[in-house]
Amino acid sequence: MKVSQVIGAAGLAVLMFVPLSINTSSAQAQTASAAIQLDDDTIESNVEKALKKDSVLAPRDIDVESKNGVVTLTGKVRTAADKERAGSIAKTTGVNRVVNDIEVDPNVDRSKTDAAADKTKAGLNKAVDETAKAGKKTADATKKGVGETEKGLGKAADKTADALDKSGSKMTDASITTHVKGDFSKEPLLHNTSVDVDTRDHVVTLRGTVGSDAAKTRAEEIAAATSGVSRVVNELVVR
């Protein structure tokens, strides 16, 4: 066989083999593509698990939604690098495309801390307000109690003073005047007389008219003998 005939046969064999290889590879690719088609629920679950396994993104609240293999990411991360990281991780088996709508918020961590601090502060303020209200109620009750006690003491003092007046151990100006007039009514010499009795600071002043000097003297004696009287001013006129 000639060399040219051998080469021609070999070329023909190669040309016949190449289409066969191409067709086989295409069929394998189609089979592999069909094998990795997953439902949206499975895709969402796989992406969420992948994000939670990442130490940087695990603390973030990233929402995953898949429709026909198109995954949409929403939520907040601290940096643009974290956002890009999430988009890359989301490209799991069965994902056709990733729509990365994650918001970059440098204060995402501080916001959580501040929110917790605000709740704690609000709780403390409420507790302080309740304590202040309770303290005010206690103060009002104490003040009311003191007022009632003072009233009670005042009434008791008045009753005690009245009792002393009746027993004669302590005489007020009014009680002295009453006692003097009462004793005058019992004295025969002072019957049918007009005697005015005025007591100020335990000093008794007698004014009016009597029928004799003896009556005038007797009136002074009665007044001077009355308990609580310190001095008698006798201004009686004899007629």
Secondary structure, DSSP 8 states (H G I E B T S, - for coil): --HHHHHHHHHHHHHHHHHHHHHHHHHHHHHHHHHT---HHHHHHHHHHHHHHSTTTTTS-EEEEEETTEEEEEEEESSHHHHHHHHHHT--TT--EEEE--EE-TTHHHHHHHHHHHHHHHHHHHHHHHHHHHHHHHHHHHHHHHHHHHHHHHHHHHHHHHHHHHHTSS--HHHHHHHHHHHHHH-GGGTT-EEEEEEETTEEEEEEEESSHHHHHHHHHHHHHSTT--EEEEEEEE-
